[in-house]
Amino acid sequence: MTVNIFPLLADSLLIILAGFSLVYSFDKSLGQKTRRILLISSIILILAIIPLTIWLLKTPLLLN
C-alpha cells in the first residue's frame, strides 16, 4: 500500500501560487487594479487550499 503523492504536489503548487500572489499584491510598482486582482486571487486560493489540505490529510489517496 503506497500513498499517491500527486495530490499533495498539486496542493503544494497552490500554496506557492497563493504565496506569490500575496507577496506581489503589495508591490507598489504594479497598478492598483493588478494588485487588487492578485490580493483577491490569493485569498480565494487560500480559502480553497485549507479544505483541500484537510481532506487530503484525512483520506490519503492510495495506489494499489
Buried (B, 14 or more C-beta within 10 A) or exposed (E): EEEEEEBBEEBEEBBEBBEEBBEBBEEEEBEEEEBEBBBEBBBEBBEEBEEBBEEBEEEBEEEE
